[in-house]
Amino acid sequence: MIHTASPLARRGLTLALAGAGTALFWLLDLPLPFLFGPMAFCLAGALAHLPLKGFGQISVAARTILGVAVGASITPEVVGQLPRMALSVALVPVFIGLIALVGVPFFRKLWHFDGPTAYYAAMPGGLQDMVIFGTEAGGDPRALSLIHATRVLIIVTLAPFILGHFYGAALTNPIGAPVTDLPLHEVAIMVLAAWIGWKGGERVGLFGASILGPMIVTAALSLADVIHSRPPAEAILAAQFFIGCGIGVHFLGVTWRELTRVVAAGVAYVLVLAVLAAGFTALVTALGLGDPVPAFLAFAPGGQAEMTVLAIVTGADLGFVITHHLTRIVLVIVGAPLIAGLMARRPAG
């Protein structure tokens, strides 16, 4: 095992492994080869303790592509549908409340995590946000990181199966036109929108700046009739590739004890979340507030970037899916520190 390899060599190995995974999944005609190929091979490499390394700012930059894709999908027609989404969006706080009521005792009583770790492990927010907040509250950062990475990994893996077998959704929707079919000036504008939105968002402290910043800038351009298409297919495939690598590499250095306790707790918790998400999907569909596929993707507590990819490849209503995820993430990020503070002041029972 070469732990002394340079960062460049480790990233080269990661790139080669991810490329091999992509090629194999492509040749076997498996779904989403640019997402699942790198994810599967990098996960296997991480569990085998190969000297892998993530791609840092390149991976963050890849997320800006998805922000631009969502922003370009926000048209005047989508904005006109926002009032129709109000009732289903109003269910999101109820969804989060139920997750807290079930999830915190799940980690606290069944798996014996401390209070802050149990609370932030249960909350379906962004991985980085929950790890940072949880660490500041006195939680275990490694456990939080592995539990949330496991949540994203399992949901991203199971969601295509559920979409295909239970909702009849094909993962074959065109993800975008080839770059050669798009006006060059629009591609240039999208690149600028991604950069300005990302860096500008970081400067003003916007959470999820790499996705939300480009989304806001591109949405403004779309509503102003400047942009008329999503990023090219090649760019969205690149985004999938780096997201897949990131999920797999996150398990680098995991020990057997962590696998049998922390990761196992994460896997078990995903089953709990799946039941809650299925219930809300059925409720939204039964009340006529949304179609089954976008409703499932809206309430599936996966990562925002990963759910965006699945919404694109199923042809689901991106505006509907992202509105619900943004509501969930904002409520969790704003509410989690407040509730955790209240919990910290309660006497231990």
C-alpha positions as CSV (number, residue, x, y, z in Angstrom):
1,M,0.0,0.0,0.0
2,I,1.6,3.3,-1.1
3,H,0.6,5.9,1.4
4,T,3.5,8.1,0.4
5,A,2.3,8.7,-3.2
6,S,2.1,12.3,-4.2
7,P,-1.4,14.0,-4.5
8,L,-1.0,14.1,-8.3
9,A,-0.2,10.3,-8.4
10,R,-3.2,9.5,-6.1
11,R,-5.5,11.7,-8.3
12,G,-4.1,9.9,-11.4
13,L,-5.0,6.5,-9.9
14,T,-8.5,7.8,-9.0
15,L,-9.0,9.1,-12.5
16,A,-7.8,5.8,-14.1
17,L,-10.1,3.8,-11.8
18,A,-13.1,6.0,-12.4
19,G,-12.4,5.9,-16.2
20,A,-12.3,2.1,-16.1
21,G,-15.6,2.0,-14.2
22,T,-17.2,4.3,-16.7
23,A,-16.0,2.3,-19.6
24,L,-17.1,-1.0,-18.1
25,F,-20.6,0.3,-17.2
26,W,-20.9,1.8,-20.7
27,L,-19.9,-1.5,-22.4
28,L,-22.3,-3.4,-20.3
29,D,-25.1,-0.9,-21.1
30,L,-25.7,-0.3,-17.4
31,P,-27.7,2.8,-16.4
32,L,-25.9,6.1,-15.9
33,P,-22.4,4.8,-16.6
34,F,-20.8,8.2,-16.1
35,L,-22.3,8.4,-12.5
36,F,-22.4,4.8,-11.4
37,G,-19.1,3.6,-13.0
38,P,-16.9,6.1,-11.2
39,M,-18.9,5.7,-8.0
40,A,-18.7,1.9,-7.9
41,F,-15.0,1.6,-8.8
42,C,-13.9,4.5,-6.5
43,L,-16.0,3.0,-3.7
44,A,-14.3,-0.4,-4.2
45,G,-10.9,1.2,-4.4
46,A,-11.6,3.2,-1.2
47,L,-12.7,0.1,0.7
48,A,-9.6,-1.7,-0.6
49,H,-7.6,1.1,0.9
50,L,-6.0,2.2,-2.4
51,P,-4.3,5.5,-2.2
52,L,-7.1,7.5,-3.9
53,K,-7.7,11.3,-3.7
54,G,-10.7,13.4,-4.6
55,F,-10.5,16.2,-7.2
56,G,-11.0,19.2,-4.9
57,Q,-12.1,22.3,-6.6
58,I,-12.5,20.5,-9.9
59,S,-15.4,18.5,-8.3
60,V,-16.9,21.7,-6.9
61,A,-16.7,23.3,-10.3
62,A,-18.5,20.3,-11.8
63,R,-21.4,21.0,-9.6
64,T,-21.8,24.5,-11.1
65,I,-22.8,22.7,-14.4
66,L,-25.9,21.3,-12.6
67,G,-26.7,24.7,-11.1
68,V,-26.7,26.1,-14.7
69,A,-28.8,23.2,-15.9
70,V,-31.4,23.9,-13.2
71,G,-31.3,27.7,-13.8
72,A,-31.8,27.3,-17.5
73,S,-34.9,25.2,-16.8
74,I,-36.5,28.0,-14.9
75,T,-38.6,29.7,-17.5
76,P,-41.6,32.0,-17.2
77,E,-43.8,28.9,-17.6
78,V,-42.1,27.3,-14.6
79,V,-42.5,30.4,-12.5
80,G,-46.2,30.5,-13.4
81,Q,-46.5,27.0,-11.8
82,L,-45.0,28.0,-8.4
83,P,-48.4,28.7,-6.8
84,R,-49.4,25.1,-7.8
85,M,-46.5,23.8,-5.8
86,A,-47.3,25.6,-2.6
87,L,-49.3,22.8,-1.0
88,S,-46.7,20.1,-1.7
89,V,-43.9,22.4,-0.5
90,A,-45.9,23.0,2.7
91,L,-45.5,19.3,3.4
92,V,-41.7,19.6,3.5
93,P,-41.6,21.0,7.1
94,V,-43.8,18.2,8.2
95,F,-41.5,15.7,6.5
96,I,-38.5,17.2,8.3
97,G,-40.3,17.1,11.6
98,L,-41.1,13.4,11.3
99,I,-37.5,12.7,10.3
100,A,-36.3,14.4,13.4
101,L,-38.9,12.6,15.6
102,V,-37.9,9.2,14.2
103,G,-34.2,9.7,13.4
104,V,-32.8,11.2,16.6
105,P,-34.1,8.3,18.8
106,F,-33.0,5.9,16.1
107,F,-29.4,6.9,16.4
108,R,-29.5,7.8,20.1
109,K,-31.2,4.7,21.5
110,L,-30.6,2.0,18.9
111,W,-27.0,2.8,17.9
112,H,-25.9,4.7,21.0
113,F,-24.5,7.8,19.4
114,D,-24.1,10.9,21.5
115,G,-26.8,13.6,21.3
116,P,-25.2,16.1,18.8
117,T,-24.0,13.2,16.5
118,A,-27.5,11.6,16.6
119,Y,-29.2,14.8,15.8
120,Y,-27.0,15.9,12.9
121,A,-26.9,12.3,11.5
122,A,-30.7,12.3,11.4
123,M,-31.1,15.6,9.6
124,P,-31.3,15.3,5.8
125,G,-29.2,18.4,5.0
126,G,-26.1,18.8,2.8
127,L,-23.2,16.5,3.8
128,Q,-20.7,19.3,4.4
129,D,-23.2,21.5,6.3
130,M,-24.3,18.7,8.7
131,V,-20.7,17.7,9.3
132,I,-19.6,21.3,10.1
133,F,-22.6,22.1,12.3
134,G,-22.4,18.7,14.0
135,T,-18.7,19.1,14.8
136,E,-19.3,22.6,16.2
137,A,-22.0,21.2,18.4
138,G,-19.6,18.5,19.8
139,G,-20.6,15.7,17.5
140,D,-18.3,13.1,15.9
141,P,-17.2,14.5,12.4
142,R,-16.0,11.1,11.0
143,A,-19.3,9.4,12.0
144,L,-21.4,12.2,10.6
145,S,-19.4,12.2,7.4
146,L,-19.7,8.5,6.9
147,I,-23.5,8.4,7.7
148,H,-24.4,11.2,5.3
149,A,-22.1,9.7,2.6
150,T,-23.8,6.4,3.1
151,R,-27.3,8.1,2.8
152,V,-26.3,9.7,-0.5
153,L,-24.7,6.5,-1.8
154,I,-27.6,4.2,-1.0
155,I,-30.3,6.6,-2.3
156,V,-28.4,7.3,-5.5
157,T,-28.0,3.6,-6.0
158,L,-31.5,2.6,-5.2
159,A,-33.4,5.5,-6.8
160,P,-33.0,4.4,-10.4
161,F,-34.2,0.9,-9.5
162,I,-37.3,2.3,-7.7
163,L,-37.9,4.8,-10.5
164,G,-37.8,2.0,-13.1
165,H,-39.6,-0.8,-11.3
166,F,-42.2,1.1,-9.3
167,Y,-42.9,4.2,-11.3
168,G,-42.1,3.0,-14.8
169,A,-39.6,5.8,-15.5
170,A,-36.9,5.4,-18.1
171,L,-33.5,6.9,-17.4
172,T,-33.1,7.7,-21.1
173,N,-34.2,11.3,-21.4
174,P,-31.7,13.3,-23.4
175,I,-29.6,15.2,-20.9
176,G,-28.8,18.0,-23.3
177,A,-27.7,18.7,-26.9
178,P,-24.1,18.1,-28.0
179,V,-21.9,21.2,-27.6
180,T,-21.6,21.4,-31.4
181,D,-25.4,22.0,-31.7
182,L,-25.5,24.9,-29.3
183,P,-24.8,28.6,-30.1
184,L,-21.3,29.4,-29.1
185,H,-22.3,32.6,-27.5
186,E,-24.8,30.8,-25.2
187,V,-22.2,28.3,-24.1
188,A,-19.8,31.2,-23.3
189,I,-22.6,33.0,-21.3
190,M,-23.3,29.7,-19.4
191,V,-19.6,29.4,-18.5
192,L,-19.6,33.0,-17.2
193,A,-22.8,32.4,-15.3
194,A,-21.4,29.3,-13.6
195,W,-18.2,31.1,-12.6
196,I,-19.8,34.4,-11.5
197,G,-22.6,32.5,-9.6
198,W,-20.2,30.2,-7.9
199,K,-17.6,32.7,-6.8
200,G,-20.1,35.5,-6.1
201,G,-22.1,33.1,-4.0
202,E,-19.1,32.1,-2.0
203,R,-18.2,35.8,-1.4
204,V,-21.6,36.6,0.0
205,G,-21.7,33.3,2.1
206,L,-24.4,31.6,0.1
207,F,-24.8,28.0,1.3
208,G,-24.4,25.5,-1.6
209,A,-22.8,28.3,-3.6
210,S,-21.4,26.0,-6.3
211,I,-25.0,25.0,-7.3
212,L,-27.3,27.7,-6.0
213,G,-25.1,30.7,-7.2
214,P,-25.0,29.5,-10.9
215,M,-28.6,28.5,-10.7
216,I,-29.7,32.0,-9.6
217,V,-27.6,33.8,-12.2
218,T,-28.7,31.4,-15.0
219,A,-32.4,31.6,-14.0
220,A,-32.2,35.4,-14.3
221,L,-30.7,35.0,-17.8
222,S,-33.3,32.4,-18.7
223,L,-36.2,34.6,-17.5
224,A,-34.6,37.5,-19.4
225,D,-34.7,35.4,-22.6
226,V,-30.9,35.4,-22.9
227,I,-30.4,31.6,-22.5
228,H,-32.6,29.1,-24.2
229,S,-30.9,25.7,-23.6
230,R,-29.3,23.6,-20.9
231,P,-25.5,23.1,-20.7
232,P,-24.2,20.7,-23.4
233,A,-24.5,16.9,-22.8
234,E,-20.7,16.6,-22.5
235,A,-20.7,19.0,-19.6
236,I,-23.5,17.2,-17.7
237,L,-21.7,13.9,-18.2
238,A,-18.5,15.4,-16.8
239,A,-20.6,16.6,-13.8
240,Q,-21.9,13.1,-13.3
241,F,-18.3,11.7,-13.5
242,F,-16.9,13.9,-10.7
243,I,-20.0,13.5,-8.5
244,G,-19.6,9.7,-8.8
245,C,-15.9,9.9,-7.9
246,G,-16.7,12.1,-4.9
247,I,-19.2,9.7,-3.4
248,G,-16.9,6.7,-3.8
249,V,-13.7,8.4,-2.5
250,H,-15.6,9.6,0.6
251,F,-15.2,6.1,2.1
252,L,-11.4,6.3,1.9
253,G,-9.8,5.0,5.1
254,V,-13.0,3.4,6.5
255,T,-12.2,0.8,9.1
256,W,-14.0,-2.5,9.8
257,R,-15.3,-1.1,13.1
258,E,-16.7,1.9,11.2
259,L,-18.2,-0.4,8.6
260,T,-20.0,-2.5,11.2
261,R,-21.3,0.4,13.3
262,V,-21.3,3.7,11.6
263,V,-21.9,2.7,8.0
264,A,-24.4,0.0,9.1
265,A,-26.3,2.6,11.1
266,G,-26.4,4.8,7.9
267,V,-27.7,1.9,5.8
268,A,-30.4,1.1,8.3
269,Y,-31.4,4.7,8.5
270,V,-31.8,5.0,4.8
271,L,-34.5,2.3,5.1
272,V,-36.3,4.4,7.6
273,L,-36.0,7.5,5.3
274,A,-37.2,5.4,2.4
275,V,-40.4,4.5,4.2
276,L,-41.1,8.2,5.1
277,A,-40.2,9.4,1.6
278,A,-42.5,6.8,0.0
279,G,-45.3,7.8,2.3
280,F,-45.0,11.5,1.3
281,T,-44.7,10.6,-2.3
282,A,-47.9,8.6,-2.1
283,L,-49.6,11.5,-0.2
284,V,-48.5,14.1,-2.8
285,T,-49.7,11.9,-5.6
286,A,-53.0,11.0,-4.0
287,L,-53.8,14.6,-3.3
288,G,-53.1,15.5,-7.0
289,L,-50.3,17.9,-6.0
290,G,-47.7,16.3,-8.3
291,D,-46.9,13.4,-10.6
292,P,-45.3,10.3,-9.1
293,V,-41.8,10.6,-10.5
294,P,-41.1,14.3,-9.6
295,A,-42.9,13.7,-6.3
296,F,-40.5,10.8,-5.5
297,L,-37.5,12.8,-6.5
298,A,-38.7,15.8,-4.5
299,F,-38.9,13.9,-1.3
300,A,-36.1,11.4,-1.8
301,P,-33.6,12.7,0.8
302,G,-30.5,12.3,-1.4
303,G,-28.0,15.0,-2.3
304,Q,-29.2,18.0,-4.3
305,A,-26.7,17.4,-7.1
306,E,-27.5,13.7,-7.4
307,M,-31.3,14.3,-7.4
308,T,-30.8,16.9,-10.1
309,V,-29.0,14.4,-12.3
310,L,-31.8,11.9,-11.8
311,A,-34.4,14.5,-12.6
312,I,-32.6,15.4,-15.8
313,V,-32.3,11.7,-17.0
314,T,-35.9,10.9,-16.2
315,G,-37.3,14.0,-17.7
316,A,-39.0,15.0,-14.4
317,D,-40.1,18.6,-13.7
318,L,-36.8,20.1,-12.6
319,G,-38.5,23.2,-11.1
320,F,-40.7,21.0,-8.9
321,V,-37.9,18.8,-7.7
322,I,-35.4,21.5,-7.0
323,T,-38.0,23.8,-5.2
324,H,-38.7,21.0,-2.7
325,H,-35.0,20.2,-2.2
326,L,-34.2,23.8,-1.7
327,T,-37.0,24.1,0.9
328,R,-35.7,21.1,2.7
329,I,-32.1,22.2,2.8
330,V,-32.9,25.8,3.8
331,L,-35.2,24.6,6.7
332,V,-32.6,22.0,7.9
333,I,-29.6,24.5,7.7
334,V,-31.5,27.3,9.4
335,G,-33.3,25.1,11.9
336,A,-30.7,22.5,12.8
337,P,-28.4,24.8,14.9
338,L,-31.4,26.4,16.6
339,I,-32.9,23.0,17.6
340,A,-29.5,21.6,18.5
341,G,-29.0,24.6,20.8
342,L,-32.3,23.9,22.6
343,M,-31.3,20.3,22.9
344,A,-28.0,21.2,24.4
345,R,-29.7,23.3,27.1
346,R,-32.0,20.5,28.2
347,P,-30.9,18.5,31.2
348,A,-29.6,15.0,30.3
349,G,-32.4,12.5,30.8
